[in-house]
Amino acid sequence: MAYQKITLRSYAKINLGLHILGKREDGYHEIRTIFQSIDLHDRIEIERTREAGIKLECSSPELDGPNNLVWKAAQKMVDLLEVQSGLKIRLEKRIPPGAGLGGGSSNAATTLIGLQRLLEIELTRQQLFELGGCLGSDVPYFLVGGTALGVGRGSEVYPLEERDEKHILLAIPPFAVPTPNAYATASLTLTNRFNKSMIPVFCSGYLDSLSDLRLLENDFQQTLFEARAELREVKEELVCLGVRAVGLTGSGAALFGLFDSEQTLKKVQGSFSSGSIRMVRTQTLSRVQYWQNLVESLL
């Protein structure tokens, strides 16, 4: 049976702590982070067409065209598999760009997965990871999902033991933080970080912090808070409201709070003076949930 259309959920992520160890010879930075899938998602629909080429339509028109990672991912698959039919792709954006939630990387990985299913081509995991790594440092994570350790430039990903589901309150400011700018200005406290960034110590420390809801560290936070005092004030208010686990995701600009119960989350949200900050309720996804819900339909 030849499938004609696939619809997928492209999930966001948060970072449960992020350490920057220094700059590598290849120009990237060596990092340690724990990725966590969350339920906030974009939607991607890929349809085969008789007209050759790739056509991308996005709910945010400024993201249309060949600069979008969805288009680049599709082109890589077309080139690799020598696809003869055309592709029409519709991208419905819900994950805000430049917030550290991995929307573009997730879109790229989800497109690779979707095309593999739609075209009924079995690529090896190595092939998928190589394709993903060429598209962006975070893309390989979205080929794993759930809770995972990211090392190197973030593209080396290792699944981790998963903890109980947490409810999440995202605080999303009305501005974006381009990742290259964030790395260029990040304050690197390497001497103090190295021992804490050894992989066994890093993993155990942050998984424990997830279990008992302790504060989470992110090396981008200091310089971002210096440049954007309003974000520091958001974090301080969340802490004052009793949220013990508050973190910056990725290189920013979104902050998140972790909760054991939705009731507590709603109480905090109701007390928070958000102003221009957009508040979004979501929750963590296990690896099983991630893969079970990734494909909405295949026709």
C-alpha positions in Angstrom: 0.0 0.0 0.0 1.4 3.4 -1.0 0.6 6.1 1.6 -0.2 9.6 0.4 -0.3 11.7 3.5 1.0 11.7 7.1 0.2 14.1 10.0 2.6 14.3 12.9 3.0 16.1 16.3 6.4 17.9 16.6 7.0 18.1 20.3 9.0 20.8 22.2 11.6 20.2 24.9 13.0 21.8 27.9 16.5 21.5 29.4 16.8 20.3 32.9 20.0 22.1 33.5 22.8 23.1 31.1 26.5 23.5 31.6 28.9 25.0 29.1 32.4 23.5 29.5 34.2 25.5 26.8 34.8 26.0 23.1 35.8 23.0 20.9 38.2 22.9 18.0 35.3 22.7 15.6 34.0 26.0 16.8 31.0 24.5 18.7 30.8 24.5 22.5 31.1 21.4 24.7 28.0 21.1 26.8 26.2 18.9 29.3 22.4 19.0 29.4 19.4 16.9 30.2 16.7 17.1 27.5 13.0 16.5 28.4 10.1 16.2 26.0 7.0 18.2 26.8 3.5 18.0 25.4 3.5 21.5 23.7 3.8 20.7 19.9 3.6 22.0 16.4 1.8 20.0 13.7 3.3 18.8 10.4 1.4 17.4 7.5 3.3 15.9 4.6 1.5 15.0 1.4 2.8 13.4 -1.8 2.0 15.3 -5.0 2.5 14.7 -8.7 4.2 18.0 -9.1 8.0 17.7 -8.5 9.8 19.6 -5.8 9.1 20.6 -2.2 6.4 23.1 -1.3 6.3 24.3 2.3 3.4 26.3 3.8 3.6 27.6 7.4 1.0 29.2 9.7 3.8 31.8 10.3 4.4 33.0 6.7 7.8 34.4 7.5 9.0 30.8 8.1 8.0 29.6 4.6 10.6 28.5 2.1 14.0 26.8 1.9 15.5 28.4 5.0 13.2 26.5 7.2 14.6 23.3 8.8 11.6 21.4 7.7 12.4 22.2 4.0 16.1 21.3 4.6 15.2 18.0 6.2 12.8 17.1 3.4 15.4 18.0 0.8 18.0 15.8 2.5 15.6 12.8 2.5 14.7 13.5 -1.2 18.3 13.5 -2.2 19.2 10.4 -0.2 16.3 8.4 -1.3 16.1 9.8 -4.8 12.3 10.5 -4.4 10.5 11.0 -7.7 7.2 12.4 -6.4 6.8 16.0 -5.1 6.0 16.9 -1.5 3.6 19.4 0.0 4.3 20.2 3.6 2.1 22.2 6.0 3.6 23.4 9.3 1.3 24.7 12.0 3.4 26.6 14.5 2.6 26.6 18.2 6.1 26.4 19.7 7.5 30.0 19.7 10.9 30.4 18.0 13.9 31.7 19.9 12.5 30.5 23.2 14.9 27.6 23.8 12.1 25.1 23.3 13.7 23.4 20.3 10.8 24.0 17.8 13.0 24.2 14.7 15.0 21.1 15.6 11.9 19.2 16.5 10.3 20.1 13.2 13.4 18.8 11.3 13.6 15.5 13.2 9.8 15.0 12.9 10.0 15.6 9.1 12.8 13.0 8.8 10.7 10.5 10.8 7.5 11.3 8.9 9.1 10.9 5.5 10.6 7.6 6.4 7.1 6.4 7.4 5.3 8.0 4.5 7.7 6.6 1.9 8.0 3.2 3.7 11.8 3.4 3.7 13.7 1.8 6.6 16.7 3.9 7.4 19.1 2.8 10.0 19.3 4.7 13.3 22.8 5.8 12.3 21.6 7.2 9.0 18.8 9.2 10.7 21.3 10.5 13.4 23.8 11.5 10.7 21.0 13.4 8.8 19.8 15.0 11.9 23.3 16.0 13.1 23.8 17.8 9.8 20.7 19.9 10.3 21.4 21.1 13.9 22.9 20.2 17.3 19.5 19.4 19.0 18.0 17.5 16.1 19.3 14.0 17.1 17.6 14.4 20.5 14.2 14.5 18.9 15.0 11.2 17.3 15.1 9.8 20.9 12.6 11.8 23.0 11.8 11.4 26.6 14.5 12.2 29.1 18.0 12.1 27.7 21.5 13.3 28.3 23.1 15.5 25.7 26.9 15.9 25.5 29.4 17.2 23.0 27.7 20.0 21.1 24.4 18.4 22.2 24.1 16.0 19.3 25.5 13.0 21.3 22.3 11.8 23.0 21.8 9.0 25.5 18.4 7.9 26.9 18.1 8.2 30.7 15.9 6.7 33.4 12.6 8.5 33.4 10.9 9.9 36.5 7.3 10.6 37.3 5.3 13.0 35.1 5.6 16.7 36.0 3.3 19.5 35.2 5.0 22.5 33.7 4.3 26.2 33.5 6.1 27.9 30.7 6.8 31.7 30.9 7.5 32.9 27.4 8.6 36.5 26.9 7.7 38.5 23.7 11.2 38.4 22.4 13.6 35.8 21.0 17.2 34.9 21.9 19.2 33.7 18.9 21.3 30.8 20.0 24.6 32.1 18.4 24.2 35.4 20.2 23.6 33.5 23.5 26.8 31.4 23.1 28.8 34.5 22.2 27.9 36.3 25.4 27.6 33.4 27.8 29.7 33.7 30.9 31.9 30.6 31.1 32.8 29.7 34.7 34.7 26.6 33.6 36.9 26.2 36.7 33.9 25.9 39.0 31.9 23.8 36.6 34.2 21.0 35.5 33.8 18.6 38.4 30.1 19.2 38.6 29.9 18.6 34.8 31.4 15.1 34.9 28.7 13.0 33.3 27.8 10.7 36.3 27.7 13.6 38.7 25.7 15.8 36.3 23.1 13.1 35.5 22.5 12.1 39.1 22.4 15.7 40.3 19.8 16.8 37.9 17.7 13.7 38.0 17.6 14.1 41.7 16.6 17.8 41.4 13.7 16.7 39.1 12.5 14.2 41.7 12.5 16.6 44.7 11.9 19.9 42.7 15.1 21.8 43.5 16.4 24.8 41.5 18.0 24.0 38.2 21.2 25.6 36.9 21.8 26.9 33.4 25.0 28.6 32.3 23.1 31.0 30.0 21.1 32.4 32.8 23.6 35.0 34.2 24.2 36.9 31.0 20.6 36.7 29.9 19.3 38.0 33.2 21.9 40.9 33.0 20.6 41.8 29.5 16.9 41.2 30.3 16.1 42.2 33.9 12.4 41.4 33.3 13.3 37.6 33.0 15.1 37.7 36.3 12.1 39.3 37.9 9.8 36.5 36.4 12.0 33.9 38.0 12.1 35.7 41.3 8.3 36.0 41.4 7.9 32.3 40.6 10.3 31.4 43.4 8.4 33.8 45.8 5.1 32.1 44.9 6.7 28.8 46.1 7.9 27.2 42.9 11.1 25.4 43.9 12.2 24.1 40.5 12.5 27.0 38.1 14.8 26.8 35.1 15.8 28.5 31.9 15.4 26.2 28.9 18.2 26.1 26.3 19.8 29.4 25.7 16.5 31.1 26.5 14.3 33.0 26.5 11.6 30.8 28.0 11.6 29.9 31.7 9.7 27.0 33.2 8.5 25.8 36.6 8.0 22.2 37.5 5.0 21.0 39.6 3.9 17.7 41.1 0.2 18.6 40.6 -1.9 20.6 38.1 -3.8 22.1 40.9 -0.7 23.7 42.4 0.3 24.9 39.0 -3.0 26.6 38.4 -2.9 28.3 41.8 0.6 29.8 41.0 -0.5 30.8 37.5 -3.5 32.6 38.9 -1.3 34.5 41.3 1.4 35.5 38.8 1.4 39.0 37.4 2.3 38.0 33.8 2.2 41.4 32.0 3.7 40.8 28.6 4.8 37.2 29.5 2.8 34.5 27.9 2.0 31.6 30.3 1.5 28.1 28.9 0.5 25.0 30.8 2.0 21.7 29.6 3.6 18.5 31.0 6.5 16.2 30.6 6.3 13.3 28.1 7.9 9.9 28.6 9.8 8.3 25.7 6.9 5.8 25.3 4.3 8.6 25.2 6.5 10.6 22.7 6.6 7.8 20.2 3.1 6.6 20.7 1.7 10.1 19.9 4.1 11.3 17.3 2.1 10.1 14.3 -1.5 11.4 14.3 -2.6 9.8 11.0 -1.1 7.9 8.0 -3.3 7.7 5.0 
